[in-house]
Amino acid sequence: MQTITTSAHLEPDTTSRVSVFDSTPGSEGFVSLRIGGDSIEIALLARPGTADALRALARAATEAAAALDRLTGPPSDGAA
């Protein structure tokens, strides 16, 4: 991954979309994953050979969602 650091808060109305750009003579295709809201949009461009990186991102997002579910779940009664 090329280096850039930014931050944005996800909101309930955050959107995402995937666009596929087919290869052309002299250029391989790529996929664009866009995540956005009212004032910011993040675009991740993935070329052939980077599918595992997207899968790792999807796993991390699923893990983060599960952590949020635990944070907002019913309070624990202390029983284990």
ZISULGI-V796900 format. One record per run of one state. SS is the DSSP state (a for helix, b for strand, c for the rest). FROM is the first residue (numbers start at 1). TO is the last residue. If there is no record, write none. Layout:
ss | from | to
SS | FROM | TO
SS | FROM | TO
This chain:
ss | from | to
c | 1 | 14
b | 15 | 21
c | 22 | 23
b | 24 | 24
c | 25 | 26
b | 27 | 27
c | 28 | 29
b | 30 | 36
c | 37 | 40
b | 41 | 47
c | 48 | 50
a | 51 | 72
c | 73 | 80
